[in-house]
Amino acid sequence: MTQQLAQVSVRILDKEYQVACPPDERTDLLDSAEILDDKMREIRDSGRVVGLDRIAVMAALNMANDLMHARARDQELEGDVSNRLRSISERVDSVLGGTQSLDL
């Protein structure tokens, strides 16, 4: 079954854009547009980058860099959690193994 797309209006750097998205993703789209608008305004207001195209590219590069760092942190945390779970599992196995030995 094909899901109907909703037309959503977003405003980025004072320009209006019509974007089609599934109705259940509307809020995420609006939140994403707000984040992008904030990032582009920050870059524009710094005065170091001129032109909408260049501002958009710099914003995309900054956001992609942020995403890469977030993914790296997630992988690091996932590794930490896996190690802790393995350690807990080994301790539980050790305790249960020790208990079973005493019961025999």
C-alpha positions as CSV (number, residue, x, y, z in Angstrom):
1,M,0.0,0.0,0.0
2,T,1.4,3.4,-1.0
3,Q,1.5,6.1,1.6
4,Q,0.2,9.5,0.6
5,L,2.7,12.3,0.8
6,A,1.9,15.6,2.5
7,Q,3.2,18.9,1.1
8,V,5.1,20.7,3.8
9,S,6.2,24.3,3.6
10,V,9.6,25.0,5.2
11,R,11.4,28.3,5.4
12,I,15.2,28.4,5.2
13,L,17.1,31.7,5.1
14,D,13.9,33.5,4.3
15,K,13.1,31.4,1.3
16,E,10.0,29.2,1.2
17,Y,10.4,25.5,0.0
18,Q,7.6,23.0,-0.6
19,V,8.7,19.5,0.4
20,A,6.8,16.3,0.0
21,C,7.1,13.8,2.9
22,P,5.0,11.1,4.6
23,P,2.5,12.6,7.1
24,D,4.1,10.8,10.0
25,E,7.5,12.4,9.2
26,R,6.2,16.0,9.0
27,T,7.4,17.0,12.5
28,D,10.9,15.5,11.8
29,L,11.1,17.4,8.5
30,L,10.1,20.7,10.2
31,D,12.7,20.1,13.0
32,S,15.4,19.3,10.4
33,A,14.6,22.4,8.4
34,E,14.8,24.5,11.6
35,I,18.3,23.0,12.4
36,L,19.4,23.7,8.8
37,D,18.1,27.2,8.9
38,D,19.9,27.9,12.2
39,K,23.2,26.5,10.8
40,M,22.9,28.4,7.6
41,R,22.2,31.7,9.5
42,E,25.1,31.1,11.7
43,I,27.4,30.6,8.7
44,R,25.9,33.6,6.9
45,D,26.2,35.9,10.0
46,S,29.8,34.9,10.5
47,G,30.6,36.9,7.3
48,R,33.2,34.5,6.1
49,V,31.0,32.8,3.5
50,V,29.1,34.6,0.8
51,G,26.4,33.3,-1.4
52,L,23.5,30.9,-0.8
53,D,25.1,28.0,-2.6
54,R,28.3,28.3,-0.6
55,I,26.4,28.7,2.7
56,A,24.4,25.6,2.0
57,V,27.5,23.6,1.1
58,M,29.3,24.7,4.3
59,A,26.2,23.9,6.4
60,A,25.9,20.5,4.8
61,L,29.6,19.8,5.4
62,N,29.4,21.0,9.1
63,M,26.3,18.8,9.6
64,A,27.9,15.8,7.9
65,N,30.9,16.2,10.2
66,D,28.7,16.4,13.2
67,L,26.9,13.2,12.1
68,M,30.3,11.4,11.6
69,H,31.4,12.4,15.2
70,A,28.0,11.3,16.6
71,R,28.3,7.9,14.8
72,A,31.8,7.5,16.2
73,R,30.6,8.2,19.7
74,D,27.8,5.7,19.3
75,Q,30.2,3.0,18.1
76,E,32.4,3.8,21.1
77,L,29.5,3.6,23.5
78,E,28.3,0.4,21.9
79,G,31.7,-1.1,22.3
80,D,31.8,0.0,26.0
81,V,28.3,-1.5,26.6
82,S,29.3,-4.8,24.9
83,N,32.4,-5.1,27.0
84,R,30.5,-4.4,30.2
85,L,27.8,-6.9,29.3
86,R,30.4,-9.5,28.5
87,S,32.1,-8.8,31.9
88,I,28.8,-9.1,33.7
89,S,27.9,-12.3,31.9
90,E,31.3,-13.8,32.8
91,R,30.8,-12.8,36.4
92,V,27.3,-14.3,36.5
93,D,28.6,-17.5,34.8
94,S,31.4,-17.6,37.4
95,V,29.1,-17.2,40.3
96,L,26.6,-19.8,38.9
97,G,29.4,-22.1,38.0
98,G,30.8,-21.8,41.6
99,T,27.3,-22.4,43.1
100,Q,26.8,-25.4,40.9
101,S,30.1,-26.8,42.0
102,L,29.2,-26.4,45.7
103,D,25.8,-28.1,45.1
104,L,27.4,-31.2,43.7
